[in-house]
């Protein structure tokens, strides 16, 4: 890992150290620097339910995209492996 990447990772970890999960939305925030959770403190109960449903859908979409990339990588690996064995 390049030094710049390592330095950026350390800064990210330092900024995340003081974060705690919000009891309403379960997203991380820094309770010392904020008056309330920046994600859900301004939302009423109906809006919070809608926000959480949107987060759930986005999380599902990201996980299905990751699964798609794993399947494509496996297919490419098997194609490469079969081309290498046919060359021998």
N, CA, C and O atoms as CSV, one atom per row, in Angstrom:
chain,resi,resn,atom,element,x,y,z
A,1,UNK,N,N,0.851,-1.176,0.000
A,1,UNK,CA,C,0.000,0.000,0.000
A,1,UNK,C,C,0.893,1.234,0.000
A,1,UNK,O,O,1.834,1.311,0.789
A,2,UNK,N,N,0.614,2.197,-0.868
A,2,UNK,CA,C,1.408,3.414,-0.889
A,2,UNK,C,C,1.268,4.182,0.421
A,2,UNK,O,O,0.275,4.050,1.136
A,3,UNK,N,N,2.276,4.980,0.715
A,3,UNK,CA,C,2.284,5.746,1.959
A,3,UNK,C,C,1.103,6.708,2.025
A,3,UNK,O,O,0.500,6.872,3.085
A,4,UNK,N,N,0.771,7.338,0.917
A,4,UNK,CA,C,-0.365,8.254,0.887
A,4,UNK,C,C,-1.667,7.547,1.217
A,4,UNK,O,O,-2.511,8.090,1.930
A,5,UNK,N,N,-1.831,6.340,0.701
A,5,UNK,CA,C,-3.028,5.558,0.989
A,5,UNK,C,C,-3.089,5.154,2.447
A,5,UNK,O,O,-4.160,5.155,3.053
A,6,UNK,N,N,-1.933,4.806,3.015
A,6,UNK,CA,C,-1.872,4.434,4.424
A,6,UNK,C,C,-2.202,5.638,5.301
A,6,UNK,O,O,-2.917,5.502,6.294
A,7,UNK,N,N,-1.691,6.810,4.946
A,7,UNK,CA,C,-1.960,8.028,5.708
A,7,UNK,C,C,-3.443,8.385,5.647
A,7,UNK,O,O,-4.032,8.780,6.653
A,8,UNK,N,N,-4.039,8.245,4.475
A,8,UNK,CA,C,-5.464,8.532,4.330
A,8,UNK,C,C,-6.301,7.555,5.155
A,8,UNK,O,O,-7.300,7.946,5.760
A,9,UNK,N,N,-5.896,6.294,5.179
A,9,UNK,CA,C,-6.610,5.285,5.972
A,9,UNK,C,C,-6.515,5.609,7.467
A,9,UNK,O,O,-7.498,5.462,8.193
A,10,UNK,N,N,-5.346,6.046,7.928
A,10,UNK,CA,C,-5.192,6.420,9.340
A,10,UNK,C,C,-6.057,7.626,9.696
A,10,UNK,O,O,-6.645,7.665,10.776
A,11,UNK,N,N,-6.141,8.607,8.804
A,11,UNK,CA,C,-7.001,9.758,9.048
A,11,UNK,C,C,-8.470,9.348,9.108
A,11,UNK,O,O,-9.229,9.857,9.932
A,12,UNK,N,N,-8.861,8.435,8.240
A,12,UNK,CA,C,-10.240,7.954,8.243
A,12,UNK,C,C,-10.554,7.220,9.544
A,12,UNK,O,O,-11.619,7.418,10.128
A,13,UNK,N,N,-9.636,6.381,9.994
A,13,UNK,CA,C,-9.847,5.659,11.250
A,13,UNK,C,C,-9.914,6.611,12.433
A,13,UNK,O,O,-10.704,6.402,13.354
A,14,UNK,N,N,-9.089,7.658,12.417
A,14,UNK,CA,C,-9.103,8.632,13.502
A,14,UNK,C,C,-10.435,9.376,13.537
A,14,UNK,O,O,-10.970,9.645,14.613
A,15,UNK,N,N,-10.966,9.706,12.375
A,15,UNK,CA,C,-12.233,10.434,12.340
A,15,UNK,C,C,-13.398,9.540,12.751
A,15,UNK,O,O,-14.410,10.047,13.235
A,16,UNK,N,N,-13.286,8.238,12.574
A,16,UNK,CA,C,-14.356,7.320,12.929
A,16,UNK,C,C,-14.278,6.849,14.376
A,16,UNK,O,O,-15.211,6.209,14.861
A,17,UNK,N,N,-13.191,7.151,15.072
A,17,UNK,CA,C,-12.968,6.628,16.420
A,17,UNK,C,C,-14.029,7.087,17.403
A,17,UNK,O,O,-14.465,6.289,18.232
A,18,UNK,N,N,-14.457,8.323,17.345
A,18,UNK,CA,C,-15.395,8.870,18.311
A,18,UNK,C,C,-16.853,8.691,17.902
A,18,UNK,O,O,-17.748,9.166,18.603
A,19,UNK,N,N,-17.104,8.031,16.807
A,19,UNK,CA,C,-18.469,7.875,16.327
A,19,UNK,C,C,-19.192,6.772,17.087
A,19,UNK,O,O,-18.604,5.747,17.434
A,20,UNK,N,N,-20.469,7.000,17.337
A,20,UNK,CA,C,-21.312,5.999,17.982
A,20,UNK,C,C,-22.567,5.809,17.137
A,20,UNK,O,O,-22.969,6.726,16.422
A,21,UNK,N,N,-23.191,4.637,17.207
A,21,UNK,CA,C,-24.411,4.437,16.425
A,21,UNK,C,C,-25.600,5.176,17.032
A,21,UNK,O,O,-25.756,5.232,18.252
A,22,UNK,N,N,-26.416,5.729,16.181
A,22,UNK,CA,C,-27.617,6.436,16.602
A,22,UNK,C,C,-28.653,5.407,17.059
A,22,UNK,O,O,-28.817,4.379,16.403
A,23,UNK,N,N,-29.350,5.655,18.160
A,23,UNK,CA,C,-30.368,4.697,18.605
A,23,UNK,C,C,-31.590,4.633,17.688
A,23,UNK,O,O,-32.313,3.637,17.702
A,24,UNK,N,N,-31.834,5.679,16.890
A,24,UNK,CA,C,-33.002,5.669,15.989
A,24,UNK,C,C,-32.704,5.030,14.650
A,24,UNK,O,O,-33.452,4.164,14.198
A,25,UNK,N,N,-31.606,5.450,13.998
A,25,UNK,CA,C,-31.348,4.978,12.635
A,25,UNK,C,C,-30.171,4.013,12.550
A,25,UNK,O,O,-29.960,3.396,11.506
A,26,UNK,N,N,-29.408,3.873,13.616
A,26,UNK,CA,C,-28.272,2.963,13.712
A,26,UNK,C,C,-27.109,3.347,12.798
A,26,UNK,O,O,-26.232,2.521,12.546
A,27,UNK,N,N,-27.085,4.581,12.300
A,27,UNK,CA,C,-25.952,5.075,11.529
A,27,UNK,C,C,-24.995,5.790,12.484
A,27,UNK,O,O,-25.411,6.291,13.529
A,28,UNK,N,N,-23.717,5.834,12.121
A,28,UNK,CA,C,-22.713,6.423,12.994
A,28,UNK,C,C,-22.723,7.949,12.924
A,28,UNK,O,O,-22.908,8.542,11.861
A,29,UNK,N,N,-22.520,8.568,14.092
A,29,UNK,CA,C,-22.357,10.023,14.163
A,29,UNK,C,C,-21.534,10.353,15.397
A,29,UNK,O,O,-21.385,9.522,16.293
A,30,UNK,N,N,-21.001,11.566,15.442
A,30,UNK,CA,C,-20.198,12.016,16.570
A,30,UNK,C,C,-21.089,12.835,17.495
A,30,UNK,O,O,-21.431,13.971,17.167
A,31,UNK,N,N,-21.470,12.286,18.640
A,31,UNK,CA,C,-22.394,13.013,19.512
A,31,UNK,C,C,-21.782,14.264,20.148
A,31,UNK,O,O,-22.524,15.136,20.601
A,32,UNK,N,N,-20.464,14.376,20.193
A,32,UNK,CA,C,-19.826,15.546,20.805
A,32,UNK,C,C,-19.868,16.771,19.896
A,32,UNK,O,O,-19.991,17.897,20.378
A,33,UNK,N,N,-19.766,16.558,18.594
A,33,UNK,CA,C,-19.702,17.701,17.687
A,33,UNK,C,C,-21.057,18.066,17.083
A,33,UNK,O,O,-21.184,19.123,16.465
A,34,UNK,N,N,-22.041,17.241,17.242
A,34,UNK,CA,C,-23.351,17.497,16.658
A,34,UNK,C,C,-24.399,17.659,17.758
A,34,UNK,O,O,-24.242,17.124,18.855
A,35,UNK,N,N,-25.448,18.384,17.465
A,35,UNK,CA,C,-26.558,18.524,18.404
A,35,UNK,C,C,-27.399,17.254,18.432
A,35,UNK,O,O,-27.992,16.924,19.459
A,36,UNK,N,N,-27.452,16.555,17.334
A,36,UNK,CA,C,-28.200,15.313,17.202
A,36,UNK,C,C,-27.686,14.571,15.993
A,36,UNK,O,O,-26.773,15.029,15.306
A,37,UNK,N,N,-28.266,13.446,15.745
A,37,UNK,CA,C,-27.861,12.664,14.583
A,37,UNK,C,C,-28.170,13.455,13.309
A,37,UNK,O,O,-29.306,13.890,13.124
A,38,UNK,N,N,-27.183,13.650,12.429
A,38,UNK,CA,C,-27.435,14.412,11.208
A,38,UNK,C,C,-28.309,13.659,10.209
A,38,UNK,O,O,-28.828,14.254,9.265
A,39,UNK,N,N,-28.474,12.353,10.416
A,39,UNK,CA,C,-29.259,11.552,9.485
A,39,UNK,C,C,-30.741,11.559,9.815
A,39,UNK,O,O,-31.573,11.573,8.908
A,40,UNK,N,N,-31.091,11.549,11.113
A,40,UNK,CA,C,-32.498,11.331,11.447
A,40,UNK,C,C,-33.073,12.287,12.489
A,40,UNK,O,O,-34.262,12.197,12.792
A,41,UNK,N,N,-32.284,13.191,13.043
A,41,UNK,CA,C,-32.816,14.055,14.105
A,41,UNK,C,C,-33.888,15.013,13.587
A,41,UNK,O,O,-34.743,15.448,14.358
A,42,UNK,N,N,-33.858,15.342,12.315
A,42,UNK,CA,C,-34.837,16.264,11.738
A,42,UNK,C,C,-36.057,15.546,11.162
A,42,UNK,O,O,-36.957,16.200,10.636
A,43,UNK,N,N,-36.104,14.201,11.251
A,43,UNK,CA,C,-37.184,13.424,10.661
A,43,UNK,C,C,-38.212,13.020,11.717
A,43,UNK,O,O,-37.863,12.719,12.858
A,44,UNK,N,N,-39.483,13.018,11.317
A,44,UNK,CA,C,-40.505,12.477,12.215
A,44,UNK,C,C,-40.555,10.956,12.024
A,44,UNK,O,O,-39.776,10.408,11.243
A,45,UNK,N,N,-41.447,10.283,12.717
A,45,UNK,CA,C,-41.478,8.819,12.700
A,45,UNK,C,C,-41.789,8.254,11.315
A,45,UNK,O,O,-41.193,7.258,10.904
A,46,UNK,N,N,-42.711,8.879,10.601
A,46,UNK,CA,C,-43.065,8.399,9.257
A,46,UNK,C,C,-41.885,8.582,8.298
A,46,UNK,O,O,-41.561,7.676,7.530
A,47,UNK,N,N,-41.251,9.741,8.343
A,47,UNK,CA,C,-40.098,9.997,7.485
A,47,UNK,C,C,-38.934,9.082,7.846
A,47,UNK,O,O,-38.190,8.644,6.968
A,48,UNK,N,N,-38.774,8.790,9.140
A,48,UNK,CA,C,-37.707,7.890,9.567
A,48,UNK,C,C,-37.935,6.489,9.008
A,48,UNK,O,O,-36.992,5.843,8.551
A,49,UNK,N,N,-39.177,6.018,9.041
A,49,UNK,CA,C,-39.486,4.697,8.487
A,49,UNK,C,C,-39.178,4.657,6.995
A,49,UNK,O,O,-38.646,3.663,6.500
A,50,UNK,N,N,-39.502,5.716,6.282
A,50,UNK,CA,C,-39.215,5.799,4.855
A,50,UNK,C,C,-37.704,5.821,4.604
A,50,UNK,O,O,-37.212,5.162,3.688
A,51,UNK,N,N,-36.981,6.576,5.417
A,51,UNK,CA,C,-35.518,6.662,5.308
A,51,UNK,C,C,-34.876,5.296,5.556
A,51,UNK,O,O,-33.975,4.892,4.821
A,52,UNK,N,N,-35.335,4.589,6.585
A,52,UNK,CA,C,-34.776,3.276,6.893
A,52,UNK,C,C,-35.086,2.259,5.801
A,52,UNK,O,O,-34.257,1.401,5.498
A,53,UNK,N,N,-36.270,2.350,5.212
A,53,UNK,CA,C,-36.610,1.463,4.104
A,53,UNK,C,C,-35.715,1.752,2.899
A,53,UNK,O,O,-35.262,0.828,2.225
A,54,UNK,N,N,-35.463,3.025,2.631
A,54,UNK,CA,C,-34.561,3.396,1.529
A,54,UNK,C,C,-33.149,2.861,1.786
A,54,UNK,O,O,-32.502,2.370,0.861
A,55,UNK,N,N,-32.669,2.950,3.018
A,55,UNK,CA,C,-31.349,2.429,3.377
A,55,UNK,C,C,-31.297,0.915,3.176
A,55,UNK,O,O,-30.294,0.383,2.700
A,56,UNK,N,N,-32.377,0.223,3.538
A,56,UNK,CA,C,-32.425,-1.225,3.394
A,56,UNK,C,C,-32.376,-1.621,1.917
A,56,UNK,O,O,-31.669,-2.559,1.548
A,57,UNK,N,N,-33.119,-0.914,1.080
A,57,UNK,CA,C,-33.120,-1.193,-0.363
A,57,UNK,C,C,-31.735,-0.928,-0.954
A,57,UNK,O,O,-31.246,-1.715,-1.765
A,58,UNK,N,N,-31.107,0.167,-0.556
A,58,UNK,CA,C,-29.771,0.495,-1.073
A,58,UNK,C,C,-28.759,-0.565,-0.642
A,58,UNK,O,O,-27.896,-0.947,-1.432
A,59,UNK,N,N,-28.852,-1.042,0.592
A,59,UNK,CA,C,-27.944,-2.077,1.092
A,59,UNK,C,C,-28.134,-3.372,0.305
A,59,UNK,O,O,-27.157,-4.042,-0.025
A,60,UNK,N,N,-29.380,-3.728,0.002
A,60,UNK,CA,C,-29.666,-4.936,-0.772
A,60,UNK,C,C,-29.122,-4.814,-2.189
A,60,UNK,O,O,-28.566,-5.770,-2.729
A,61,UNK,N,N,-29.281,-3.637,-2.793
A,61,UNK,CA,C,-28.762,-3.421,-4.145
A,61,UNK,C,C,-27.240,-3.529,-4.176
A,61,UNK,O,O,-26.680,-4.105,-5.109
A,62,UNK,N,N,-26.565,-2.976,-3.161
A,62,UNK,CA,C,-25.109,-3.067,-3.116
A,62,UNK,C,C,-24.653,-4.506,-2.947
A,62,UNK,O,O,-23.674,-4.921,-3.567
A,63,UNK,N,N,-25.346,-5.272,-2.119
A,63,UNK,CA,C,-24.928,-6.658,-1.917
A,63,UNK,C,C,-25.175,-7.490,-3.168
A,63,UNK,O,O,-24.382,-8.380,-3.475
A,64,UNK,N,N,-26.252,-7.223,-3.895
A,64,UNK,CA,C,-26.493,-7.974,-5.129
A,64,UNK,C,C,-25.475,-7.585,-6.203
A,64,UNK,O,O,-25.092,-8.425,-7.016
A,65,UNK,N,N,-25.038,-6.341,-6.219
A,65,UNK,CA,C,-23.996,-5.928,-7.156
A,65,UNK,C,C,-22.683,-6.638,-6.822
A,65,UNK,O,O,-21.969,-7.079,-7.723
A,66,UNK,N,N,-22.365,-6.749,-5.534
A,66,UNK,CA,C,-21.158,-7.471,-5.133
A,66,UNK,C,C,-21.208,-8.930,-5.544
A,66,UNK,O,O,-20.208,-9.486,-5.999
A,67,UNK,N,N,-22.369,-9.551,-5.386
A,67,UNK,CA,C,-22.526,-10.946,-5.801
A,67,UNK,C,C,-22.349,-11.077,-7.312
A,67,UNK,O,O,-21.741,-12.037,-7.784
A,68,UNK,N,N,-22.872,-10.125,-8.065
A,68,UNK,CA,C,-22.715,-10.143,-9.523
A,68,UNK,C,C,-21.241,-10.061,-9.906
A,68,UNK,O,O,-20.795,-10.780,-10.799
A,69,UNK,N,N,-20.479,-9.190,-9.239
A,69,UNK,CA,C,-19.053,-9.079,-9.539
A,69,UNK,C,C,-18.310,-10.365,-9.192
A,69,UNK,O,O,-17.406,-10.764,-9.926
A,70,UNK,N,N,-18.668,-11.021,-8.090
A,70,UNK,CA,C,-18.032,-12.292,-7.736
A,70,UNK,C,C,-18.315,-13.356,-8.791
A,70,UNK,O,O,-17.420,-14.125,-9.142
A,71,UNK,N,N,-19.533,-13.414,-9.296
A,71,UNK,CA,C,-19.878,-14.405,-10.319
A,71,UNK,C,C,-19.117,-14.127,-11.608
A,71,UNK,O,O,-18.603,-15.053,-12.236
A,72,UNK,N,N,-19.039,-12.869,-12.007
A,72,UNK,CA,C,-18.285,-12.512,-13.221
A,72,UNK,C,C,-16.808,-12.843,-13.038
A,72,UNK,O,O,-16.173,-13.361,-13.956
A,73,UNK,N,N,-16.259,-12.554,-11.876
A,73,UNK,CA,C,-14.850,-12.872,-11.621
A,73,UNK,C,C,-14.620,-14.381,-11.663
A,73,UNK,O,O,-13.601,-14.833,-12.186
A,74,UNK,N,N,-15.542,-15.157,-11.126
A,74,UNK,CA,C,-15.406,-16.617,-11.165
A,74,UNK,C,C,-15.470,-17.136,-12.599
A,74,UNK,O,O,-14.692,-18.014,-12.973
A,75,UNK,N,N,-16.385,-16.604,-13.402
A,75,UNK,CA,C,-16.488,-17.019,-14.803
A,75,UNK,C,C,-15.209,-16.679,-15.556
A,75,UNK,O,O,-14.706,-17.497,-16.327
A,76,UNK,N,N,-14.675,-15.470,-15.337
A,76,UNK,CA,C,-13.421,-15.083,-16.012
A,76,UNK,C,C,-12.262,-15.963,-15.559
A,76,UNK,O,O,-11.421,-16.346,-16.373
A,77,UNK,N,N,-12.210,-16.285,-14.276
A,77,UNK,CA,C,-11.149,-17.154,-13.766
A,77,UNK,C,C,-11.236,-18.545,-14.393
A,77,UNK,O,O,-10.217,-19.106,-14.798
A,78,UNK,N,N,-12.445,-19.104,-14.477
A,78,UNK,CA,C,-12.611,-20.418,-15.081
A,78,UNK,C,C,-12.274,-20.395,-16.574
A,78,UNK,O,O,-11.705,-21.355,-17.094
A,79,UNK,N,N,-12.621,-19.310,-17.261
A,79,UNK,CA,C,-12.274,-19.189,-18.679
A,79,UNK,C,C,-10.765,-19.101,-18.851
A,79,UNK,O,O,-10.208,-19.714,-19.762
A,80,UNK,N,N,-10.107,-18.352,-17.995
A,80,UNK,CA,C,-8.644,-18.259,-18.062
A,80,UNK,C,C,-7.999,-19.598,-17.750
A,80,UNK,O,O,-7.041,-20.000,-18.409
A,81,UNK,N,N,-8.518,-20.283,-16.755
A,81,UNK,CA,C,-7.977,-21.589,-16.375
A,81,UNK,C,C,-8.154,-22.595,-17.500
A,81,UNK,O,O,-7.246,-23.375,-17.786
A,82,UNK,N,N,-9.318,-22.581,-18.138
A,82,UNK,CA,C,-9.548,-23.532,-19.224
A,82,UNK,C,C,-8.675,-23.203,-20.434
A,82,UNK,O,O,-8.236,-24.115,-21.136
A,83,UNK,N,N,-8.414,-21.920,-20.693
A,83,UNK,CA,C,-7.548,-21.575,-21.818
A,83,UNK,C,C,-6.100,-21.952,-21.529
A,83,UNK,O,O,-5.362,-22.310,-22.447
A,84,UNK,N,N,-5.690,-21.878,-20.279
A,84,UNK,CA,C,-4.324,-22.273,-19.930
A,84,UNK,C,C,-4.146,-23.782,-20.018
A,84,UNK,O,O,-3.088,-24.248,-20.441
A,85,UNK,N,N,-5.155,-24.558,-19.628
A,85,UNK,CA,C,-5.024,-26.009,-19.707
A,85,UNK,C,C,-5.136,-26.499,-21.131
A,85,UNK,O,O,-4.569,-27.542,-21.456
A,86,UNK,N,N,-5.844,-25.790,-21.998
A,86,UNK,CA,C,-5.937,-26.224,-23.401
A,86,UNK,C,C,-4.663,-25.915,-24.154
A,86,UNK,O,O,-4.398,-26.532,-25.186
A,87,UNK,N,N,-3.857,-24.965,-23.662
A,87,UNK,CA,C,-2.594,-24.620,-24.316
A,87,UNK,C,C,-1.528,-25.684,-24.048
A,87,UNK,O,O,-0.601,-25.838,-24.843
A,88,UNK,N,N,-1.648,-26.411,-22.950
A,88,UNK,CA,C,-0.632,-27.415,-22.592
A,88,UNK,C,C,-0.774,-28.679,-23.362
A,88,UNK,O,O,0.008,-29.611,-23.169
